[in-house]
Amino acid sequence: MFSFFKKKPSPPNAVEPTPAAPAVAAPAPVIESKPIPKDTPAVPAESANASWWRKPFGGGADKHTEVVPATQDFVAAPEPTAKPQADNSRQSWMERLKAGLRKTGSSIATVFTGTQINDALYEELEDALLMADTGVKATQHLLEDLKRRVKDTKTTEPAAVKALLADALTDLLKPLEKQLTIGEHQPTVVMVAGVNGAGKTTSIGKLTKHLADSDQTVLLAAADTFRAAAREQLGVWANRNTVEIISQEGGDPAAVSFDAVSAGKARKKDVVLVDTAGRLPTQLHLMEELRKIKRVVNKADGTAPHEVLLVIDGNTGQNALAQVRAFDDALQLTGLIVTKLDGTAKGGVLAAIAQERPIPVYFIGVGEKIEDLETFSAREFSQALLS
């Protein structure tokens, strides 16, 4: 199976634990955060057996939350069934990626159907790249690089120029390649942001599935407390993947995030995924709420968040680049998840991001299924776009 992320290697001579016997999957335990009386004594969050913690933020000693333990013990997910070999899996992904990028690539590929390499070809290519939302700066960079490659290789056939463009695009996108690393911290706290409709919660669910399949223990934080049904949507993914979830109906997103990170530390989870509320970058007061969540997560764990990801919709083109700028300025992003690249003619936005704000792209998605979210490869993307 293709590795979906990098895991920190085990120390030498480490003894692998004996896997638990498969059990029947049960509904995900929901750990509800809710107020408790002021005079209730506090229990240190550091205790591995603590069932609730005192929050050191939000107005002083009278602010408490209760984390109610699950009504039943956590049930281990069944052992995953045999997976196809990595080569077959990746080949299948490439076919889906090509199909997803067809609308973007078709207008670019038609440029190379002529018989001459001349100014008209380059002008037509420039128009096609701009229509694909590659952006002015990235388009100029690619054209200059392509002309140099054509001259250096003495290429005379337009069809061969397409392969040189794929090389130029690969080199431009190469800095975006990076894999998510799990294991350097326990738990690895991943804060996920994005505007409503970008596919944020669905991407978290898909990522949870891949992590769980790779024997990583995951705790979800339903900190998107403003959007109707967001809590329930994340709960569905928790049930599917048999992982725990911490939520609070109508509560403070920062409080839920704090409780989740504290619980993740006490329960020795591998990963805590924090689903934050959708924000438009123009809603400055709501963007400040995201900054608050990040600060509060750091109070729960002085090294967290370890990753701050932004989910962007590939259909939005240059607007996606504007979102990257705004969220990066507010949160200092560490990575991107680009969704919905299928069915769009604006897939060139990755080139614009690479040119203007080269934040690593951890994953790209071309559909709604679990397997439609995969790690980003500059070479694969370029080949699929121009196939």
C-alpha positions as CSV (number, residue, x, y, z in Angstrom):
1,M,0.0,0.0,0.0
2,F,1.3,3.4,-0.9
3,S,2.4,5.3,2.3
4,F,-0.1,8.1,2.8
5,F,2.2,9.9,5.3
6,K,5.7,9.5,6.8
7,K,5.8,7.9,10.3
8,K,8.8,8.6,12.6
9,P,10.8,5.3,12.6
10,S,10.8,3.3,15.8
11,P,14.0,3.2,17.9
12,P,16.5,0.4,17.4
13,N,15.6,-3.0,19.0
14,A,12.1,-1.7,19.7
15,V,9.6,-4.5,20.3
16,E,6.4,-4.2,18.3
17,P,3.3,-4.7,20.4
18,T,1.1,-7.7,19.7
19,P,-1.9,-6.5,17.7
20,A,-5.2,-6.6,19.4
21,A,-7.6,-9.3,18.3
22,P,-10.2,-7.9,15.8
23,A,-13.4,-6.8,17.4
24,V,-16.8,-5.8,16.1
25,A,-16.8,-2.1,15.4
26,A,-19.0,-0.1,17.7
27,P,-20.3,3.5,17.4
28,A,-17.7,6.0,18.2
29,P,-17.7,7.1,21.8
30,V,-18.7,10.8,22.0
31,I,-17.0,12.7,24.8
32,E,-19.3,15.6,25.7
33,S,-17.8,18.9,27.1
34,K,-20.2,20.7,29.4
35,P,-20.1,23.1,32.4
36,I,-19.9,21.8,35.9
37,P,-20.4,23.6,39.3
38,K,-17.8,26.1,40.4
39,D,-17.1,24.2,43.7
40,T,-16.1,21.0,42.0
41,P,-12.5,20.1,42.7
42,A,-10.1,20.1,39.8
43,V,-8.1,17.1,38.7
44,P,-4.7,17.6,36.9
45,A,-5.0,17.2,33.2
46,E,-1.6,15.4,33.1
47,S,-3.1,12.4,34.9
48,A,-3.6,9.6,32.4
49,N,-6.7,8.5,34.3
50,A,-8.2,12.0,34.6
51,S,-11.8,12.2,33.1
52,W,-12.0,16.0,33.2
53,W,-9.7,19.0,33.2
54,R,-9.6,22.5,34.5
55,K,-9.1,25.1,31.7
56,P,-6.5,27.8,32.4
57,F,-8.1,30.3,30.1
58,G,-11.3,32.2,29.5
59,G,-11.7,34.2,32.7
60,G,-10.1,32.5,35.6
61,A,-10.6,29.6,38.0
62,D,-14.4,29.4,37.7
63,K,-14.2,28.1,34.1
64,H,-14.4,24.3,34.0
65,T,-15.4,21.7,31.5
66,E,-16.3,18.2,32.0
67,V,-15.2,15.4,29.6
68,V,-17.7,12.6,30.2
69,P,-16.1,9.2,29.5
70,A,-17.7,7.0,26.9
71,T,-20.5,4.8,28.0
72,Q,-18.5,1.8,26.7
73,D,-14.9,0.9,26.3
74,F,-13.2,1.9,23.0
75,V,-13.4,-0.9,20.6
76,A,-10.5,-1.5,18.2
77,A,-11.2,-1.2,14.6
78,P,-11.1,-4.5,12.6
79,E,-7.8,-5.3,10.9
80,P,-7.8,-3.8,7.5
81,T,-8.3,-6.2,4.6
82,A,-5.5,-6.9,2.2
83,K,-4.6,-3.9,0.1
84,P,-3.4,-4.0,-3.5
85,Q,0.3,-3.5,-4.2
86,A,1.6,0.1,-4.1
87,D,2.2,0.2,-7.8
88,N,-1.3,-0.9,-8.7
89,S,-2.8,1.5,-6.2
90,R,-0.8,4.4,-7.5
91,Q,-1.6,3.6,-11.1
92,S,-5.3,3.6,-10.3
93,W,-4.8,7.0,-8.6
94,M,-3.1,8.3,-11.7
95,E,-6.0,7.3,-13.9
96,R,-8.4,9.1,-11.6
97,L,-6.1,12.1,-11.5
98,K,-6.0,12.3,-15.3
99,A,-9.7,12.0,-15.5
100,G,-10.2,14.7,-12.9
101,L,-7.8,17.2,-14.6
102,R,-9.1,16.6,-18.1
103,K,-11.1,19.8,-18.2
104,T,-8.1,21.9,-17.2
105,G,-5.6,20.1,-19.4
106,S,-7.7,19.8,-22.6
107,S,-7.5,23.5,-23.4
108,I,-3.7,23.5,-22.8
109,A,-3.0,20.3,-24.8
110,T,-4.8,21.5,-27.9
111,V,-2.2,24.2,-28.3
112,F,0.4,21.6,-29.4
113,T,-1.7,20.2,-32.2
114,G,-0.2,22.6,-34.8
115,T,2.8,22.1,-37.1
116,Q,5.0,25.0,-36.1
117,I,6.8,26.4,-33.0
118,N,6.3,30.2,-33.4
119,D,5.1,33.2,-31.6
120,A,1.5,32.2,-32.3
121,L,1.9,29.0,-30.4
122,Y,3.4,30.7,-27.3
123,E,0.6,33.3,-27.4
124,E,-2.0,30.6,-27.6
125,L,-0.3,28.8,-24.7
126,E,-0.2,31.9,-22.6
127,D,-4.0,32.3,-23.0
128,A,-4.6,28.7,-22.2
129,L,-2.5,28.9,-19.0
130,L,-4.2,32.1,-17.9
131,M,-7.6,30.5,-18.5
132,A,-6.5,27.6,-16.3
133,D,-5.9,30.1,-13.5
134,T,-2.1,29.6,-13.5
135,G,-1.8,33.3,-12.8
136,V,0.2,36.0,-14.5
137,K,3.5,35.5,-12.6
138,A,3.5,31.7,-13.0
139,T,2.5,31.9,-16.6
140,Q,5.4,34.2,-17.5
141,H,7.8,32.0,-15.6
142,L,6.6,28.9,-17.4
143,L,6.8,30.5,-20.8
144,E,10.3,31.9,-20.3
145,D,11.4,28.5,-18.9
146,L,9.8,26.7,-21.8
147,K,11.4,28.9,-24.5
148,R,14.8,28.2,-22.9
149,R,14.2,24.5,-22.9
150,V,13.1,24.5,-26.5
151,K,16.2,26.5,-27.5
152,D,18.6,24.3,-25.5
153,T,17.2,21.0,-26.9
154,K,16.7,22.4,-30.4
155,T,13.2,21.0,-30.4
156,T,11.3,21.5,-33.7
157,E,8.1,19.6,-33.2
158,P,5.1,21.2,-31.3
159,A,4.2,17.8,-29.8
160,A,7.7,17.6,-28.2
161,V,7.2,21.0,-26.6
162,K,4.3,19.6,-24.5
163,A,6.8,17.2,-22.8
164,L,9.1,20.1,-22.1
165,L,6.2,22.1,-20.6
166,A,5.5,19.1,-18.3
167,D,9.2,19.3,-17.2
168,A,9.0,23.0,-16.6
169,L,5.7,22.7,-14.6
170,T,7.2,19.8,-12.6
171,D,10.2,21.9,-11.6
172,L,7.9,24.8,-10.6
173,L,5.7,22.6,-8.4
174,K,8.5,20.5,-6.9
175,P,8.9,22.7,-3.8
176,L,5.2,21.9,-2.9
177,E,6.0,18.2,-2.4
178,K,6.0,17.1,1.2
179,Q,4.5,14.3,3.3
180,L,2.7,14.7,6.6
181,T,5.0,13.3,9.3
182,I,3.4,11.5,12.3
183,G,5.3,10.4,15.4
184,E,7.6,13.3,16.2
185,H,5.1,14.4,18.9
186,Q,2.5,12.5,20.8
187,P,0.0,13.5,20.0
188,T,0.6,15.2,16.7
189,V,-1.9,18.0,16.8
190,V,-3.3,19.0,13.4
191,M,-5.5,22.1,13.1
192,V,-7.5,22.3,9.9
193,A,-9.0,25.5,8.6
194,G,-10.9,26.5,5.4
195,V,-14.0,28.3,4.1
196,N,-17.4,26.7,4.2
197,G,-17.9,24.4,1.2
198,A,-14.3,23.7,0.5
199,G,-14.6,20.1,1.7
200,K,-12.8,20.7,5.1
201,T,-14.8,18.2,7.3
202,T,-14.9,15.6,4.5
203,S,-11.1,15.9,4.0
204,I,-10.6,15.4,7.8
205,G,-12.8,12.3,7.6
206,K,-10.7,10.9,4.7
207,L,-7.5,11.7,6.5
208,T,-8.8,9.9,9.6
209,K,-9.6,6.8,7.5
210,H,-6.0,6.7,6.1
211,L,-4.5,7.2,9.6
212,A,-6.7,4.6,11.2
213,D,-5.8,2.1,8.4
214,S,-2.2,2.7,9.2
215,D,-2.7,1.8,12.9
216,Q,-2.6,5.4,14.1
217,T,-4.9,6.2,17.1
218,V,-6.9,9.4,16.3
219,L,-9.0,11.7,18.4
220,L,-11.3,14.2,16.6
221,A,-12.2,17.6,17.9
222,A,-15.5,19.0,16.6
223,A,-14.5,22.7,17.0
224,D,-16.7,23.8,14.1
225,T,-19.5,24.7,16.5
226,F,-21.1,27.4,14.3
227,R,-22.1,25.5,11.2
228,A,-25.3,23.6,11.4
229,A,-24.8,19.8,11.4
230,A,-21.0,20.1,11.3
231,R,-20.8,18.3,14.6
232,E,-23.0,15.5,13.4
233,Q,-21.1,15.2,10.1
234,L,-17.8,14.8,11.9
235,G,-19.5,12.3,14.2
236,V,-20.4,10.1,11.2
237,W,-16.8,10.0,10.2
238,A,-15.8,9.1,13.7
239,N,-18.3,6.2,13.7
240,R,-17.1,5.0,10.3
241,N,-13.5,4.9,11.5
242,T,-14.2,3.8,15.1
243,V,-12.3,6.7,16.6
244,E,-13.2,9.0,19.6
245,I,-14.6,12.5,19.2
246,I,-14.8,15.4,21.6
247,S,-17.6,17.8,20.9
248,Q,-19.8,20.4,22.6
249,E,-23.1,21.5,21.2
250,G,-23.1,25.3,20.7
251,G,-19.9,25.6,22.8
252,D,-16.8,27.7,22.4
253,P,-14.5,26.3,19.6
254,A,-11.3,27.1,21.6
255,A,-12.7,25.3,24.7
256,V,-13.4,22.2,22.6
257,S,-9.9,22.3,21.1
258,F,-8.3,22.6,24.5
259,D,-10.2,19.7,25.8
260,A,-9.3,17.6,22.8
261,V,-5.6,18.2,23.0
262,S,-5.6,17.6,26.8
263,A,-7.5,14.3,26.3
264,G,-5.2,13.3,23.4
265,K,-2.2,13.8,25.7
266,A,-3.8,11.9,28.6
267,R,-5.0,9.0,26.4
268,K,-1.7,8.9,24.5
269,K,-3.3,9.3,21.1
270,D,-1.1,9.5,18.0
271,V,-3.0,12.3,16.3
272,V,-5.5,14.9,17.3
273,L,-7.4,16.4,14.3
274,V,-9.1,19.8,15.1
275,D,-12.0,20.7,12.8
276,T,-12.3,24.5,13.0
277,A,-15.3,26.6,11.8
278,G,-15.3,27.7,8.2
279,R,-14.2,31.3,7.7
280,L,-14.0,33.8,4.9
281,P,-10.7,35.7,5.0
282,T,-12.7,39.0,4.8
283,Q,-14.5,38.2,8.1
284,L,-11.7,39.7,10.3
285,H,-13.5,39.1,13.6
286,L,-14.0,35.5,12.7
287,M,-10.5,35.0,11.6
288,E,-9.5,36.3,15.0
289,E,-11.4,33.3,16.5
290,L,-9.0,31.0,14.5
291,R,-6.0,32.8,16.1
292,K,-7.6,32.2,19.5
293,I,-8.0,28.5,18.8
294,K,-4.3,28.3,17.9
295,R,-3.3,30.1,21.0
296,V,-5.4,27.9,23.2
297,V,-4.2,24.7,21.6
298,N,-0.7,25.9,22.5
299,K,-1.7,26.4,26.1
300,A,-2.8,22.7,26.2
301,D,0.5,21.6,24.6
302,G,3.4,24.0,24.4
303,T,4.6,22.5,21.1
304,A,1.2,22.5,19.4
305,P,-0.3,22.9,16.9
306,H,2.3,20.8,15.0
307,E,0.5,21.3,11.7
308,V,-1.9,24.0,10.5
309,L,-3.6,22.9,7.3
310,L,-5.8,24.9,5.0
311,V,-8.4,23.1,2.8
312,I,-9.0,24.9,-0.5
313,D,-11.5,24.2,-3.3
314,G,-9.7,23.8,-6.7
315,N,-12.8,25.1,-8.4
316,T,-12.3,28.6,-7.1
317,G,-9.1,29.3,-9.0
318,Q,-7.4,32.6,-8.1
319,N,-9.7,33.0,-5.2
320,A,-8.0,30.0,-3.7
321,L,-4.7,31.8,-3.9
322,A,-6.3,34.8,-2.1
323,Q,-7.4,32.4,0.7
324,V,-3.9,30.9,1.0
325,R,-2.5,34.4,1.5
326,A,-5.0,35.5,4.1
327,F,-5.0,32.3,6.2
328,D,-1.2,32.1,6.0
329,D,-0.9,35.6,7.2
330,A,-3.2,34.8,10.1
331,L,-2.1,31.3,11.1
332,Q,1.3,30.6,9.5
333,L,0.1,27.6,7.5
334,T,2.3,24.5,7.3
335,G,0.4,22.7,4.5
336,L,-2.5,22.6,2.1
337,I,-5.2,20.1,1.0
338,V,-6.6,20.9,-2.4
339,T,-10.0,19.4,-3.1
340,K,-12.4,19.1,-6.0
341,L,-9.8,19.2,-8.8
342,D,-12.1,17.0,-10.8
343,G,-14.7,18.9,-13.0
344,T,-12.8,22.2,-12.9
345,A,-10.9,24.0,-15.7
346,K,-8.9,26.0,-13.0
347,G,-6.4,23.3,-11.9
348,G,-3.5,25.6,-12.8
349,V,-4.0,27.4,-9.5
350,L,-1.3,25.1,-8.0
351,A,1.3,26.8,-10.3
352,A,0.1,30.2,-9.0
353,I,0.5,29.0,-5.4
354,A,4.0,27.6,-6.1
355,Q,5.1,30.9,-7.6
356,E,3.6,33.3,-5.1
357,R,3.1,31.4,-1.8
358,P,4.9,28.0,-2.0
359,I,3.2,26.3,1.0
360,P,3.5,22.5,0.8
361,V,0.5,20.6,-0.7
362,Y,0.1,17.5,1.5
363,F,-2.9,16.1,-0.3
364,I,-5.0,16.6,-3.4
365,G,-8.5,15.3,-4.1
366,V,-10.4,14.5,-7.3
367,G,-13.6,13.1,-5.9
368,E,-15.8,12.2,-2.9
369,K,-14.5,8.7,-2.2
370,I,-11.9,7.8,0.4
371,E,-9.4,6.8,-2.3
372,D,-9.9,10.1,-4.1
373,L,-7.6,11.9,-1.6
374,E,-3.9,11.2,-2.1
375,T,-0.4,12.6,-1.6
376,F,0.7,15.3,-4.0
377,S,3.5,14.6,-6.6
378,A,4.7,17.4,-8.9
379,R,5.6,14.9,-11.7
380,E,2.3,13.0,-11.5
381,F,0.3,16.2,-11.5
382,S,2.1,17.7,-14.4
383,Q,1.9,14.5,-16.5
384,A,-1.8,14.1,-15.7
385,L,-2.6,17.8,-16.5
386,L,-0.9,17.6,-19.9
387,S,-1.8,14.0,-20.8
